[in-house]
Amino acid sequence: MSGPRTAVAVSPHLDDAVFSAGGTLAVLSRAGWHVRVVTCFTASVDDPGPFALSTQLDKGLPADVDYMALRRAEDRAAQRRLGTLPPVHLPLPEAPHRGYDSPRELFGPPRPGDRVEAELRRLLRRHLVPADLVLAPQGIGDHVDHLLAARAVAAAAPSSRIGWWRDMPYAARTPPPDTGSRHGVSGGTGEVTVDIGAVLADKTAAARCYTTQLGFQFGGSGPTGGVLSSTARSEALRAGAPYLYGESFRAGHAFRRMLDESTRHGADR
């Protein structure tokens, strides 16, 4: 095979890939892979509605700040910290800008009139078809943007190349399913757990780049490291791994084999 292998992580929002799979992204990058994060919903929106505006006001940001521009800058800093390629930010609006106007609507099935999925599939396909590995959310937590991202990935990429991560911070509060059959995750998959001990500090530093999100998601910058390390420790224990810190994916055999061959730290089970 000529040239380095490529991995693409599909992040619903500007932080999800790092919070959920940042250790694996760093491991692959260190192993010589070309690793890139493509984030689905990153568009700035002029004059946001009341609920959308509240998502920045409740984080202490004034109404005249371009919230998404700030978050895109955070993401670029986080990717530099992990050593990945410059990220791709797709020009699609987050759910609060698409008519989802309450927390209850955010964590539920897509609205019948929400037509963003077809456009998302089209935009993702050019990034995913040539990728050797695709990393994507399982949809744990049922956030509508995560569900749509998972479905779009399942439609746009060969299933044998996809590894489905456990969405953080929801996974820290949600018991793992016994069988992999969530949104976009086909049955018959197994699980692979990656040793991220050598890069856990890098993942934590990258996560802390998302300063606008840390209070809401983890209770602040300080607790972020504790939550991420505790979750990684739980994943390694759950896998019965011989190392201390892991990130787990549901995936088919081809994904598991390639990941294990590349990192030599997989705990396939």
C-alpha positions as CSV (number, residue, x, y, z in Angstrom):
1,M,0.0,0.0,0.0
2,S,1.5,3.4,-1.0
3,G,1.4,6.3,1.4
4,P,0.2,6.4,5.0
5,R,-3.2,5.0,5.9
6,T,-6.0,7.5,6.6
7,A,-8.6,7.7,9.3
8,V,-11.5,10.0,9.4
9,A,-13.5,10.7,12.5
10,V,-17.0,12.1,12.0
11,S,-17.9,14.4,14.9
12,P,-21.5,15.6,15.3
13,H,-20.4,18.7,17.2
14,L,-17.2,20.6,17.8
15,D,-15.8,18.5,20.6
16,D,-17.5,15.1,20.3
17,A,-14.7,13.3,18.6
18,V,-12.0,14.5,21.0
19,F,-14.2,13.8,24.1
20,S,-15.1,10.3,22.9
21,A,-12.2,9.0,20.8
22,G,-9.4,11.6,21.2
23,G,-7.0,9.0,22.6
24,T,-7.4,6.7,19.6
25,L,-7.0,9.7,17.2
26,A,-3.7,10.5,19.0
27,V,-2.6,6.9,18.9
28,L,-3.2,6.6,15.2
29,S,-1.5,9.9,14.5
30,R,1.6,8.7,16.5
31,A,1.6,5.5,14.4
32,G,2.0,7.5,11.2
33,W,-1.6,7.6,10.1
34,H,-3.2,10.7,8.4
35,V,-6.0,11.4,10.8
36,R,-8.7,14.0,10.2
37,V,-11.8,15.0,12.1
38,V,-14.8,16.1,10.1
39,T,-17.4,17.9,12.2
40,C,-21.0,17.9,10.9
41,F,-22.8,20.9,12.5
42,T,-20.6,23.9,12.7
43,A,-22.3,26.8,10.8
44,S,-22.6,30.2,12.3
45,V,-26.2,31.6,12.3
46,D,-27.1,35.2,12.3
47,D,-29.9,36.3,14.7
48,P,-30.4,32.9,16.4
49,G,-33.7,32.1,18.0
50,P,-34.3,32.2,21.7
51,F,-33.5,28.5,22.5
52,A,-30.4,28.5,20.2
53,L,-29.2,31.8,21.8
54,S,-29.7,30.4,25.3
55,T,-27.1,27.7,24.5
56,Q,-24.4,30.4,24.5
57,L,-25.9,32.8,27.1
58,D,-26.0,30.0,29.7
59,K,-22.3,29.6,29.2
60,G,-21.6,33.2,30.0
61,L,-21.1,34.4,26.5
62,P,-22.8,37.6,25.4
63,A,-25.4,37.6,22.6
64,D,-23.2,39.5,20.1
65,V,-20.4,36.8,20.1
66,D,-20.2,34.5,17.1
67,Y,-20.5,31.4,19.3
68,M,-19.7,28.9,16.5
69,A,-16.7,30.8,15.3
70,L,-15.3,30.6,18.8
71,R,-16.0,26.9,18.9
72,R,-14.4,26.3,15.5
73,A,-11.2,28.0,16.8
74,E,-11.3,25.7,19.9
75,D,-11.5,22.7,17.7
76,R,-8.5,23.8,15.6
77,A,-6.5,24.2,18.8
78,A,-7.6,20.8,20.0
79,Q,-6.7,19.0,16.8
80,R,-3.2,20.6,16.9
81,R,-2.8,19.3,20.4
82,L,-3.6,15.8,19.3
83,G,-1.4,16.0,16.2
84,T,-4.1,15.4,13.7
85,L,-4.6,17.1,10.3
86,P,-6.4,20.4,10.2
87,P,-10.1,19.7,10.8
88,V,-13.0,20.0,8.3
89,H,-16.0,22.0,9.5
90,L,-19.1,21.3,7.4
91,P,-21.5,24.3,6.9
92,L,-24.6,22.8,8.5
93,P,-26.4,24.3,11.5
94,E,-26.8,22.6,14.8
95,A,-30.2,21.3,15.8
96,P,-31.3,24.4,17.8
97,H,-30.9,26.3,14.6
98,R,-33.1,23.8,12.7
99,G,-36.2,24.1,14.7
100,Y,-35.4,21.9,17.7
101,D,-36.4,24.4,20.4
102,S,-36.3,22.5,23.7
103,P,-34.0,20.0,25.5
104,R,-36.8,17.4,25.0
105,E,-36.7,17.8,21.3
106,L,-32.9,17.7,21.2
107,F,-32.9,14.3,22.8
108,G,-35.4,12.5,20.6
109,P,-36.1,11.3,17.1
110,P,-35.5,13.6,14.2
111,R,-38.3,15.9,13.2
112,P,-40.2,14.9,10.0
113,G,-39.3,18.1,8.3
114,D,-35.6,18.0,9.2
115,R,-33.9,17.4,5.8
116,V,-30.3,17.9,6.9
117,E,-29.5,14.1,6.7
118,A,-29.5,13.9,2.9
119,E,-27.2,16.9,2.7
120,L,-24.9,15.5,5.4
121,R,-24.6,12.2,3.5
122,R,-23.6,14.1,0.4
123,L,-21.0,16.2,2.2
124,L,-19.5,13.3,4.1
125,R,-19.2,10.8,1.2
126,R,-16.2,12.5,-0.4
127,H,-14.3,12.3,3.0
128,L,-15.4,8.7,3.9
129,V,-15.2,6.7,0.7
130,P,-11.3,6.9,0.4
131,A,-10.7,6.5,4.2
132,D,-9.1,3.3,5.5
133,L,-10.9,3.7,8.8
134,V,-14.0,5.7,9.8
135,L,-14.7,6.5,13.4
136,A,-18.2,7.7,14.3
137,P,-20.7,8.0,17.2
138,Q,-23.0,5.2,18.4
139,G,-25.6,7.8,19.3
140,I,-25.5,7.0,23.1
141,G,-27.5,9.7,24.8
142,D,-29.9,10.1,21.8
143,H,-29.0,13.6,20.9
144,V,-30.6,14.2,17.5
145,D,-27.4,15.4,15.9
146,H,-25.6,12.3,17.0
147,L,-28.3,10.1,15.7
148,L,-28.3,11.8,12.3
149,A,-24.5,11.7,12.1
150,A,-24.5,8.0,12.8
151,R,-27.2,7.3,10.2
152,A,-25.3,9.4,7.6
153,V,-22.0,7.6,8.3
154,A,-23.8,4.2,8.0
155,A,-25.1,5.2,4.6
156,A,-22.0,6.9,3.3
157,A,-19.2,4.5,4.3
158,P,-18.6,0.8,4.0
159,S,-19.6,-0.9,7.2
160,S,-16.4,-3.0,7.4
161,R,-14.4,0.2,7.9
162,I,-16.5,1.8,10.6
163,G,-15.8,1.8,14.3
164,W,-18.5,3.2,16.5
165,W,-17.3,5.1,19.6
166,R,-19.2,5.4,22.9
167,D,-20.4,9.0,23.0
168,M,-19.0,11.1,25.8
169,P,-20.1,12.5,28.2
170,Y,-23.2,10.4,27.9
171,A,-21.3,7.1,28.0
172,A,-20.0,8.0,31.4
173,R,-23.6,7.9,32.7
174,T,-25.0,5.1,30.5
175,P,-24.4,1.4,30.9
176,P,-22.9,-0.2,27.8
177,P,-25.4,-2.3,25.7
178,D,-24.9,-6.0,25.6
179,T,-25.1,-6.1,21.8
180,G,-24.2,-3.5,19.3
181,S,-27.5,-2.5,17.7
182,R,-27.9,1.2,18.1
183,H,-28.6,4.0,15.6
184,G,-26.5,3.1,12.5
185,V,-24.6,0.4,14.3
186,S,-25.3,-2.9,12.6
187,G,-25.8,-6.1,14.6
188,G,-23.1,-8.8,14.6
189,T,-20.3,-6.4,15.5
190,G,-17.7,-7.0,18.1
191,E,-15.8,-4.7,20.3
192,V,-12.2,-3.5,20.2
193,T,-10.6,-1.5,23.0
194,V,-7.5,0.7,22.4
195,D,-4.8,1.3,25.0
196,I,-4.7,5.1,25.4
197,G,-2.5,5.3,28.5
198,A,0.4,6.8,26.7
199,V,-1.7,9.6,25.2
200,L,-4.3,10.2,27.9
201,A,-2.6,13.5,28.9
202,D,-2.7,14.6,25.3
203,K,-6.4,13.7,25.1
204,T,-7.1,15.7,28.3
205,A,-5.2,18.7,27.1
206,A,-7.1,18.6,23.8
207,A,-10.4,18.3,25.6
208,R,-9.5,21.3,27.7
209,C,-9.2,23.4,24.5
210,Y,-13.0,23.5,24.3
211,T,-13.2,26.1,27.1
212,T,-16.8,27.1,26.3
213,Q,-18.1,23.5,26.9
214,L,-16.2,22.3,29.9
215,G,-18.4,23.8,32.6
216,F,-21.6,22.4,31.1
217,Q,-20.2,19.0,30.1
218,F,-17.8,18.2,32.9
219,G,-18.2,20.8,35.7
220,G,-15.2,22.8,34.6
221,S,-11.6,22.4,33.3
222,G,-10.3,20.8,36.5
223,P,-12.8,17.9,36.7
224,T,-12.5,17.2,33.0
225,G,-9.3,15.2,33.4
226,G,-10.8,13.1,36.2
227,V,-14.0,12.3,34.2
228,L,-12.0,11.3,31.1
229,S,-9.5,9.2,33.0
230,S,-12.2,7.5,35.1
231,T,-14.1,6.6,32.0
232,A,-11.0,5.3,30.2
233,R,-10.2,3.2,33.3
234,S,-13.7,1.8,33.3
235,E,-13.5,0.9,29.6
236,A,-10.2,-1.0,30.2
237,L,-11.6,-2.9,33.2
238,R,-14.8,-3.7,31.2
239,A,-12.7,-5.2,28.4
240,G,-10.5,-7.2,30.8
241,A,-7.5,-5.4,29.3
242,P,-3.9,-5.7,30.6
243,Y,-3.6,-1.9,30.6
244,L,-5.1,0.8,32.6
245,Y,-6.9,3.2,30.2
246,G,-8.9,2.4,27.1
247,E,-11.4,3.6,24.5
248,S,-13.9,1.1,23.1
249,F,-15.5,0.8,19.7
250,R,-18.1,-1.5,18.2
251,A,-16.9,-2.6,14.8
252,G,-16.7,-5.4,12.3
253,H,-13.7,-7.8,12.0
254,A,-12.0,-5.8,9.3
255,F,-11.9,-2.6,11.4
256,R,-10.7,-4.4,14.5
257,R,-8.0,-6.2,12.6
258,M,-6.7,-3.0,10.9
259,L,-6.8,-1.0,14.1
260,D,-5.0,-3.8,16.1
261,E,-2.3,-4.2,13.4
262,S,-1.7,-0.4,13.4
263,T,-1.6,0.3,17.1
264,R,-0.6,-3.1,18.5
265,H,-2.6,-2.2,21.6
266,G,-6.1,-3.4,20.6
267,A,-7.9,-5.7,23.1
268,D,-10.2,-7.4,20.6
269,R,-13.0,-9.4,22.3
